[in-house]
Amino acid sequence: MGARAVALIVGLVPMIAVNVSYWLASAAGTVPTCMPYLDGCTSISATGRQPPSSFVFRATMLPAAVLIIVYWKLCAGWLETLGAAGRARAHILSIVGGIGGLFLILYVTFLGSEGDFYDLMRRYGVTVFFGFNYLAQLMLAERMLHFTGRTASPVALRRVGQVKLGICIVLLAIGVASIPVMNFGANKDRIQNVMEWNFALLMFANFALTWFAWRATDFQLRVTARSLSG
């Protein structure tokens, strides 16, 4: 499997899985029927809690979480290959993004479990996943724009970096807006759900965008034990 495919898989498969899970859960009557991106009638977590949608959710999200860890290791190697980041900075990027992937595994593992401890694990899992992957995407966009600003790099690479940064700005705005909503908003559950669905959509779109950056730089590293070592 080529490196470019990893970017597409971690960008597209989780959101496809979430939407398929919602459709199955809605058809089974375990969640309300609506347009969750606009109406917020249910959370993403609710779509993966009960069968049959939980089978699809876990079967796709757990492998995707592992590939997210691979994705960040590849991003680090790509930046080093370009000369856009030194070994230390690239290693930090890999660690930050990889931690996010590990906590996604934690979140999916405990999804649907009952009890305060399991609820805590789910909350920590999803919060750290989004937070650390947001930070890693911001670091990646900064390195891309820094590199394109000082070298004769492909125009497409700079455009991808700009779009990535733009998405990060929108994600930050959603995150900041969620604070007063959680504390003071009327009908806050629905608003939070709308924010969650759209935040996740943009977050995973940022993963998929990396495919265009890798294509622009002809990045074709193979995912092998050798390429993932070091």
N, C-alpha and C positions, 0 to 999 in steps of 0.2 A: 504494500500500500504506500503510495507516494505521500510526501509531506503535505502537498496541496489538498489532498483528499481529507486529511485530518481536520484542516480548518473548516471545510465545508460540513463535515460530519458533526463536529461539535457546535457549529453554528445553526445547522438546519434540523438535525435529528431531534434534539431536545424539544424544540418548539413544535415540531410535527407531533411528537409523542404527547406533549401536554395537550394539544388541541384534539388529538384522537382520544386521549383519556377523558377529556371533558365531554366529547360527543358520546362516548360509551356510558359515562356516569349519568349524563342527562337522559339518555335512552333508557337506562336502568332505573331512573327516578331517584338516584342518590344525591343529585344536585339539581337546582332549578334550571330551567331552560331560558337562556337569554343570549345576548352578545356580551360576553364577559369583559371585553376590552372597552366597552362603552357603558354597560349597565352595572357591572361589578356584582352580579347576583351570587357569586361564589368565589372562593379563593383558589389559587392553583393547587395548594395542598389538598383541598377537599376533593379534587378530581382524581387523586391517586390513593385515597385512603381505603376504599372498599372495592371488592371484586364487582364486575370484571375489569374495571378500568385500572385497578391497582396492579394487575398482572402486566399490562402494557407499560404502565408508568415505571415500575421497577426494572422490567426487562430491558428497557431502553435507557433509562437515566443512569443506572449503575455503570454500564459500559461507557456511556458518554462521559461520566465523571472521571473514569480512568483515562480516557482519551484527552480530557482537558489537561490533565497532568502532563501527558505526552506533548500536547499542543504547546504548552508553555516552555517545555524543554527545547522543542524545535524553534520556537520564537527566539530563545536565548542563543541557540546555535546560529540562527539566521542573522541576527544582529551582529554577532561576532564575525561571521563570514563577510558581511558587508563592510565591517569596520565602523558600524554605527554605535557599538558599545564595547567596552573592554570586558575581560573575563569576569571581573568582580561585579560590575553592574549587570551583566547578562545573568550571572548566577543569582543575584538578588531577585531579578525579574522571574526567573524560573521558580525560585522558592516561594515568592509571594503568590504567584498564580497557582502553583502546585498545592499550597495550603488551602486555597479556595476549592480546588478539586477534591481534596481529602474531606473537607467539611460538607461538600455536596454528597459524598458517599455516606457520611454520618446522617445527614438529613433524610436521605432516601431510605436508609436502613431502619430508622426509627419511625418513619411515616406510618401512621395507622395504629401505632402502639398506644396503650392507655397508661395513664399515670403521670404524676408531676415530673418525675425524672425524665421520662421519655419525651414529655412536652418540652422540657428544658433543652434536651439534646437536639430536638427538631429546630427549636428557635435559634440556638447557637449555630447549628449547621447551616441553615439558610442565610442567616445574617452574615456569618463569616464568609460563606461562599460568594454572596453578592458583593460584600465589602472588599474582599481581597482581590476578586477578579476585576472589580471596577478600578482599583488602584493599579493593578498590573496592566490593564488596558490603557490607562492614562500614561503610565510609564512607557509603554510601547509606542503610543502616539507621539509622545515627546521625543523619543529617540529617532523615530522616523522623520519627524519634521526638522529636528536638529541636523540629521544626516543630509536630507535633501536641501537644506539651506546652505550647506557649505560644499556640496559636491555637484558634479554634472550628472545627477541621477535622473531616471525616467520621470516624466511629468506625472504619469499615472501613480507613481509611488507617493509623490507629494499630495496628490488629490485624495488618495486613500487615507493618508495620515491626517489630512484636514477633516475628512468626514468622521474618522475615528474620534478626533478631538471634539468635534461638534456633538457627537453622540454622548461623549463623556460629560459635556457641559449640560446637555438636556437631562441626563441621568442624575447629575448633581442637583439640578433644579427640582426634579421630582422628589429626590431624597429630602431636600430642605423643605419643600412644600408639605411633605408628609408629616413633619413634626407638629405644626399647629393642627393639622387634620386629626392626628391621633389624640391630641389633648383637648381640643376645643370644638372640633367639627361636629355638626349635626349629621346624622346618618353616616357616621364615619366609617363603618364597616364596608359599605358599598364603595365609598370613595377610595379607601385603602385598597380594596380589591382591584379597582380600575387602575390605580397607580401600579400595583404589583404586576398585573398582566402586561401593561405597557412597558414597565421597567424591564421585565424579563425578556420581552420581545426585542427591545433595543440592545440589551446586554448580549444576547445571543447573535444578533445581527452584527455586532462588533467582531465576534469570532469569525463569522463567515466572510467579512470584509478582508480579513488577512489573506484569503485565497487570492484576491486581486493583487495585493502587494507582493506575494510570493511569485505570482505569474509574471508581474512586471520585472522582477529581478531574476527570473528563470531559476527559481529555487526548486530543485528537484531531488533533494536529499531523500533517501529511502529510510523508512522507519525500520531499522534493524537494531540488533543489540549493539552493534558498533556505533551507529549514529546517535544512540541514546546514552552512550557511556560518557563519563567525564563531566 
